[in-house]
Amino acid sequence: MIEDFKDLYSKYDGHPRFHSNRVEEDDIIEVIIQKLEIVLFTNKGDLYGEPNLGCNLEYFLWQTKIPVTDIKNLVDDQINTYVPELTEIGYVFDIQLYEGSYRDILYLNFIIKGYNYEILLK
């Protein structure tokens, strides 16, 4: 089991859970969520040295008839590769794709060790 797990605090001014006096994050769930946000909100090729990191979720909002299972499999693959601690701790993940008037709406819901984390992209 993961015991002493720390990372740099990567939340930014404007992030819903930003605290200006933090430098280091030592809560395992918060570290995992930081890593998860990086994976989910990064496009492949955006991070120098890691060309496969990222889910390209924004891309899927403009596509038609993309099966939700394809997006879910992509997210699961990214988690297994870049956030292996999440698999160790245990999580449940649900994804819904709704048709929007301008572009589609993607809803992701993670439950990580009883902590609910929701993402809405539209």
Secondary structure, 3 states (H helix, E strand, C coil): CCCCCCEECCCCCCCCCCCCCCCEECCHHHHHHHHHHHHHHCCCCCCCCCCCCCCCHHHHCCCCCCCHHHHHHHHHHHHHHHCHHHHHHCEEEEEEEECCCCCCEEEEEEEECCEEEEEEEC
